[in-house]
Amino acid sequence: MTAVTDISVRESSGTEGDLSAYAGQVLLIVNTASACGFTPQLGDLEALYRDYHPRGFSVLAFPCNQFGAQEPGSAEEIATFCEKNYGVTFPVFAKIEVNGANAAPIFAHLKKEAPGLLGSEAIKWNFTKFLVDRAGRVVERYAPTTSPKDIAKDIEKLL
């Protein structure tokens, strides 16, 4: 089985890397968008990050423009928006695709390990969330409508 932390990702700078810096941490991986009805969740995600980061938790955001073209900005514009409007200090990676032939490897893996409703692997909308344990295993998938605050108890169990 592949650990999430072994998967290649693109940094917001455009350089390729992997998630090995997050090995041993509990992760909440989210596809985000700046112009979505769920965008205010960025503030709640930041609150989780600040509360639990000292205990080995990180939020990893992957902007995506596949749903209603709700993330049209550049990497710099996205980072500025997230920091200015929601005080985001957690990592925001390069914009990716989460569905289709060009889906980023990280989301291909997450979807395979934690299928959605009725076994569908497709991401239905922005702010789908995946909880990953310290061993890099995907343990839960949450719908966009699930508030980050409602995930806190599951994070606590893994910390």
Salt bridges, closest charged atoms under 4 A:
ASP44 OD1 - LYS149 NZ 3.96
GLU46 OE2 - ARG50 NE 2.47
GLU113 OE2 - LYS112 NZ 3.86
ASP133 OD2 - ARG137 NH2 2.91
ASP154 OD1 - LYS157 NZ 3.85
GLU156 OE1 - ARG55 NH2 3.36
